[in-house]
Amino acid sequence: MIMFNEVRSNKAKSFLLVALFIIIIGVLGAVLGEVYGSLAFGVSVSVVIAVIYSLFGYFSGDSMILSMSGARPVAKAEYPYLYHTIEGLSIAAGIPVPKAYVIEDSALNAFATGRRPETASITVTTGLLKVMNRQELEGVVAHEMSHIKNYDIRFMMLTVVLVGIVTLLSDFILRSFLWGGKNDDSKSGPAPLIAVGLILAVLSPVIGEMIKLAVSRKREFMADASGAVMTRYPQGLADALKKIAKDPDPLVDKANKATAHLFISTPFRKKRSFVAGLFSTHPPIEERIRRLESM
């Protein structure tokens, strides 16, 4: 029951954070409309940007991510247990069997990609395959399988699109204030509106990025809980995360900021500070372990 409650809680929190995104975009659209003397114009610009970003993100994602990460497909004969684990857990999850990929890297990490289960894949590093035992590997694969089943990759694509919209609208508003919007004597608008608009334009991209990262952290908690439901053994993933936390070289060579949120743990060297926590793609690994062991 605790595991199912964790899944429901994190779903609700994730959708709440996306709702905050939409509110920010709505406010920016209204400010932009005021600058140009037409609310319809501000809304139209927001919609056009949203459509363009959504189409680009939807159709260009999967293969680009695998290529950027240096992942290669593997045959069943090369890593039979990885194949059997993915096949078994896909049956438990009730989804098509994802393709298997590996990254030749000593870091302990894994990720899933695919905007829908039929085209999904699970990638693990060779370092993780060498270190994890049977139950730990099952825990890691179940975590990634949960991302696929829960459509987390598509959901995170949405948040990336929303951040892009916020950034573009903010930049549009700043340029409009600098070069003028309305063509009459009131083009600068009331002083309070100018102040609010400028503050929103400057802070919205930062706020948007923080919301995106907060969504990413919530989806990681959700995948941990969903993976535990799938295997019925939370300790397997908890033990895997303990090994990942002790990895002396967690850096995945070909990881970058665009793909970091996909990995089961941050693929960069960890920095501990309040600011680093706000801009982290993952929740503290110690907290993830604590929650799993309390299930």
C-alpha positions in Angstrom: 0.0 0.0 0.0 2.9 2.4 0.8 4.4 1.8 -2.7 1.1 2.5 -4.4 0.6 5.7 -2.3 4.1 6.8 -3.3 3.2 6.4 -7.0 0.0 8.4 -6.7 1.6 11.1 -4.6 4.4 11.7 -7.1 2.0 11.7 -10.1 -0.1 14.4 -8.5 3.0 16.5 -7.6 4.3 16.2 -11.1 1.1 17.4 -12.7 0.9 20.3 -10.2 4.4 21.5 -11.3 3.4 21.4 -14.9 0.3 23.4 -14.0 2.7 26.1 -12.6 4.4 26.1 -16.0 1.2 26.8 -17.8 0.3 29.6 -15.4 3.7 31.3 -16.0 3.2 31.0 -19.8 -0.3 32.4 -19.5 1.0 35.4 -17.5 3.9 36.0 -20.0 1.4 35.8 -22.9 -0.8 38.4 -21.2 2.2 40.7 -20.6 3.3 40.3 -24.2 -0.2 41.1 -25.4 -0.3 44.2 -23.3 3.1 45.4 -24.7 1.7 45.1 -28.2 -1.8 46.3 -27.4 -3.5 43.0 -28.2 -4.1 40.0 -25.9 -4.9 37.9 -29.0 -1.4 38.6 -30.4 0.3 37.4 -27.1 -1.8 34.2 -27.1 -1.2 33.6 -30.8 2.6 33.9 -30.4 2.5 31.5 -27.4 0.5 28.9 -29.4 2.8 29.1 -32.4 5.9 28.6 -30.3 4.3 25.7 -28.4 3.4 23.9 -31.6 6.9 24.3 -33.2 8.7 23.2 -30.1 6.4 20.2 -29.5 6.7 18.9 -33.1 10.5 19.2 -33.0 10.8 17.5 -29.6 8.4 14.7 -30.5 10.0 13.6 -33.8 13.7 14.2 -33.1 14.2 12.7 -29.7 14.9 9.0 -29.4 17.6 8.3 -32.0 19.4 11.6 -31.3 19.6 10.8 -27.5 21.0 7.3 -28.2 23.6 8.7 -30.7 24.6 11.5 -28.4 25.1 9.1 -25.5 27.3 6.7 -27.5 24.9 3.8 -26.9 25.0 0.7 -29.2 22.5 -2.1 -29.6 23.5 -5.5 -28.1 22.7 -9.0 -29.1 21.2 -11.5 -26.7 24.3 -13.7 -26.9 26.5 -10.8 -25.7 24.6 -10.0 -22.6 22.0 -12.7 -22.1 21.0 -11.9 -18.5 20.3 -8.2 -19.4 18.1 -9.5 -22.2 16.2 -11.9 -20.0 15.8 -9.3 -17.3 14.3 -6.8 -19.7 12.0 -9.5 -21.2 10.8 -10.7 -17.9 10.1 -7.2 -16.5 8.3 -6.1 -19.7 5.9 -8.9 -19.1 5.4 -7.8 -15.5 4.9 -4.2 -16.7 2.5 -5.3 -19.5 4.4 -3.4 -22.3 6.3 -4.4 -25.4 9.9 -5.6 -24.9 12.2 -2.5 -25.1 15.4 -2.7 -27.1 18.6 -3.2 -25.2 21.6 -0.9 -25.5 24.9 -0.5 -23.7 27.4 2.3 -23.3 31.0 1.3 -22.9 31.7 3.2 -19.7 32.9 2.3 -16.3 30.4 4.6 -14.5 27.4 2.9 -12.9 24.3 4.2 -14.7 21.4 3.5 -17.0 18.5 5.3 -18.8 15.4 4.7 -20.8 14.2 6.6 -23.8 11.3 6.4 -26.2 8.2 8.6 -26.5 6.0 5.4 -26.4 6.5 1.8 -25.2 6.5 0.4 -28.8 9.7 2.4 -29.7 11.4 2.4 -26.3 14.8 1.2 -25.3 16.8 0.6 -22.1 20.5 1.5 -22.0 22.9 0.5 -19.3 26.6 1.1 -18.9 29.0 -1.8 -19.0 30.3 -0.7 -15.6 26.9 -1.3 -14.1 26.6 -4.7 -15.7 29.9 -5.7 -14.1 29.1 -4.5 -10.6 25.4 -5.3 -10.0 24.1 -8.7 -8.9 20.9 -10.2 -10.1 18.4 -8.5 -7.8 20.2 -5.1 -8.1 20.1 -5.2 -11.9 16.5 -6.2 -11.8 15.8 -3.1 -9.6 17.6 -0.8 -12.0 15.8 -2.3 -15.1 12.5 -2.1 -13.3 13.1 1.6 -12.5 13.8 2.3 -16.2 10.9 0.1 -17.3 8.7 2.2 -15.0 9.8 5.4 -16.9 8.6 3.7 -20.1 5.3 2.5 -18.7 4.5 5.8 -17.1 5.4 7.8 -20.3 7.9 9.7 -18.3 10.1 10.4 -21.3 7.1 12.0 -23.1 6.2 13.9 -19.9 9.7 15.3 -19.5 9.7 16.2 -23.2 6.6 18.3 -22.4 8.4 20.1 -19.5 11.4 20.8 -21.8 9.1 22.3 -24.4 7.4 24.4 -21.7 10.8 25.7 -20.6 11.6 26.6 -24.2 8.3 28.5 -24.5 9.0 30.4 -21.3 12.5 31.3 -22.4 11.4 32.5 -25.9 8.5 34.5 -24.6 10.7 36.1 -21.9 13.2 37.0 -24.6 10.5 38.4 -26.8 9.1 40.6 -24.0 12.6 41.9 -23.1 13.2 42.9 -26.7 9.8 44.4 -26.9 10.5 46.6 -23.9 13.8 47.7 -25.4 12.6 48.4 -28.9 9.0 49.4 -28.2 5.7 47.5 -28.6 2.7 49.7 -29.2 2.9 52.3 -31.9 1.1 55.0 -29.9 2.2 57.3 -27.1 1.3 54.8 -24.5 3.6 52.1 -25.9 5.7 52.0 -22.7 2.6 51.2 -20.7 2.0 52.0 -17.0 5.1 52.0 -14.9 3.9 49.1 -12.6 3.3 46.9 -15.7 6.7 47.7 -17.1 8.3 46.7 -13.7 6.3 43.5 -13.5 6.9 42.6 -17.1 10.6 43.1 -16.8 10.8 41.1 -13.6 8.9 38.2 -15.2 11.0 38.3 -18.3 14.2 38.1 -16.4 13.2 35.6 -13.8 10.8 33.3 -15.8 13.5 31.3 -17.6 15.3 30.6 -14.3 12.0 29.7 -12.6 11.0 27.5 -15.5 14.3 25.6 -15.4 13.8 25.0 -11.7 10.3 23.7 -12.2 11.6 21.4 -15.0 14.2 20.0 -12.7 11.7 19.6 -9.8 9.5 17.6 -12.2 12.5 15.5 -13.1 13.1 14.8 -9.4 9.5 13.9 -8.8 9.5 11.5 -11.7 12.6 9.8 -10.3 10.8 9.2 -7.0 7.8 7.9 -8.9 10.0 5.5 -11.0 11.6 4.2 -7.8 8.2 3.4 -6.3 6.8 2.0 -9.6 9.9 -0.2 -10.0 9.5 -1.5 -6.5 5.8 -2.3 -7.3 7.0 -4.2 -10.4 9.6 -6.4 -8.6 7.9 -6.5 -5.2 11.4 -6.1 -3.8 12.3 -2.5 -3.0 15.6 -3.6 -1.4 17.0 -4.6 -4.8 16.9 -1.1 -6.2 18.0 0.4 -2.8 21.1 -1.8 -2.8 21.8 -0.8 -6.5 21.5 2.9 -5.5 23.9 2.3 -2.6 26.5 1.0 -5.1 25.9 3.8 -7.5 26.3 6.3 -4.6 29.7 4.9 -3.9 30.9 4.9 -7.5 34.3 6.6 -7.4 33.9 7.8 -11.0 30.2 8.5 -11.7 31.0 10.7 -14.8 29.5 9.2 -18.0 31.8 10.5 -20.7 29.2 11.4 -23.3 26.5 12.6 -21.0 25.5 16.3 -21.3 22.9 18.6 -19.7 20.3 17.8 -22.4 20.3 14.1 -21.5 21.3 14.2 -17.8 17.7 13.9 -16.5 17.2 10.6 -18.3 19.8 8.7 -16.2 19.0 6.8 -13.1 21.6 8.9 -11.2 23.3 12.2 -12.2 25.9 11.3 -14.8 28.2 14.1 -13.6 30.4 14.5 -10.6 28.2 15.3 -7.6 28.3 18.8 -6.0 26.8 19.3 -2.6 25.3 22.7 -1.9 21.9 24.3 -1.6 22.1 25.9 -5.0 23.3 22.6 -6.6 20.4 20.9 -5.0 17.9 23.4 -6.6 19.4 22.8 -10.1 19.9 19.0 -9.7 18.2 16.7 -12.2 17.8 14.0 -9.4 16.7 13.9 -5.8 19.4 13.1 -3.2 20.2 9.4 -3.6 20.2 9.0 0.2 16.6 10.1 0.3 15.7 7.7 -2.5 17.3 4.8 -0.6 15.5 5.8 2.6 12.1 5.8 0.9 12.7 2.4 -0.8 13.8 0.8 2.5 10.7 2.2 4.3 8.4 0.4 1.8 
